[in-house]
Amino acid sequence: MTMNAKRRRAHDRLAALPGVRPVRRPVAPDRYDEFDLYYVRTGRKSMQPLIIIPGGPGVASVALYRGLRRHAAAKGFDVIMVDHRGVGMSRHDNRGADLPPEALTIDQAVNDIAGVLDDAQVDKAVIYGTSYGTYLAAGFGVRHPDRVHAMVLDSPVLSAHDIDAARTATRRVLWNGEDPDAAALAPKVRQLVDDGVLAPEAGQLTALMYGLAGPMVLARQLDLLLRGRCGLWAVLDRASRSLFDRKAPYRHEPDLVGRIGFRELNYGAVPDGKPLDPAVAYREFVDELMEFEAEPYDLTAEMPKFSWPTVVISGRRDLITPRSVAEEIGSLIPDSVLVGLATAGHSAIDVRERAALDIVAAVYDGDIGRLPARAKELDAKPGGLGVRLLVGAIGFAAAIESALPAAIPGVVQRVTS
C-alpha cells in the first residue's frame, strides 16, 4: 500500500509538530536502501533523556502520546519517543510504499533506538518500556548495554513462554476463584462457559475488563450476561477487538508489524484446549495465522548481566503479563526492585500515568530502593482522566442495562471476544 493524499496531509501535520524529526535508517540488514524513521523529543534537553517505548507491536508514539509527553515535560523530564518501524510516521519507504516484511523485526527496531540516540547526540538514556515495549527495552540492554543509564520494565514480557503464565493466571482468578478479592467471579464465568454464552476466546476481554475496571464492575457485567443481557458486552467486544486488529492511522497500526508478535514472541501459541486461553483470542484477531519461528534474544540468560538500576512494575490485576513473569524478571536482574500495584491492571504508563511518572522521578533521583515501600501510596494515585471516564462509563452503562426490562426468557446469545 502506498501513502495516499489524506495520509500524506496527516503525515505532514505531524512532521511539523515541535520536536519531531526523521533519521535515516536501513530498510533491512542486507539492503542498501534507507527510509525515514521518525521520533519526537519533548521537554528541556538533558544528558540522559527518558526513552518511552509503548506496547504492541503496532502502537504509534508521535501522535498518540502527546498528552503523556506534555505531562512528563511538565515534571521536568526530557522525553524521546520513536514511531516503531512499520508504524505511523515510520511506515513507508522513500517511494511511499509500505516497508517490506524483511524490514520488520525486533532486532532492527531495537537498533533503531540506538540510531535515534546517535541522531539526538545522546550517550545514555533511561529506557522505559511497557508490555511489548519491555522486550524492546531489554533487547536494547542486550545490544547496547553501554547506552543504558537505568531501566523501567512496566508489565514486562520475558519470553515466548509467557503464554503459559498468562493461562495460569487467567484461570487461577477467573476459573478457579483463587483470588480472595475476585472469588465471586469464577462461578459466574464457569456457568457462562458451560451455557455456551462465553466462547473459548472470550477470556481476553474478561481479563482486560478485570484489569481495567476491577472485579466489582466485571461481576456486574457477568450478572448481565447470566440474565441474557449481552448489549454492553457486545459493545466492549467490538472495542477490544479494535485494540488488537483495527487500524487507526498514526495511532494503532498492527497490520504490518503484527507478524513480529506471532513470529518472534509466540502470540498465536498452539491452544491447549482448556477454557479462557489467551492464545485463542490472539488467533481470532488475525486474518492469516503466522507460526512462531524464534525469539531474537534469550533474556533469561542475558538479564543477569544487566548492571544498571532497574525497576519492574506489575499490576496485581494484570492477567495479560502476569505478576509471576515480573517476579521472575526481578529475580534475574541484579539489584532490581519490583513495584507491585495492588489494584492496577496492564501497563501503568497507560492506566496509572501519575504513578508511572513518580517511579521515573525516583529513578532519576537514585532512590529506587524505597519504591517497594511506597507501593500502596503509588497504587492510590488515580488513573488519567480518560481512563477514569472509561471505567465510569462502563459501570454506568451496566447500571442502565440492568434497569431495562428483562430479556425474553430462554434467549441468550453466544458471546465472543
PyMOL commands that set and color helices and strands:
alter all, ss='L'
color gray80, all
select helices_A, chain A and resi 5-15+66-74+88-90+101-103+106-120+132-143+145-147+162-174+180-182+185-194+200-213+215-226+231-245+254-265+278-284+299-305+323-332+348-351+353-364+368-370+372-380+385-403
alter helices_A, ss='H'
color red, helices_A
select strands_A, chain A and resi 20-26+34-42+50-53+79-82+125-130+148-154+310-315+337-341
alter strands_A, ss='S'
color yellow, strands_A
deselect
rebuild
show_as cartoon
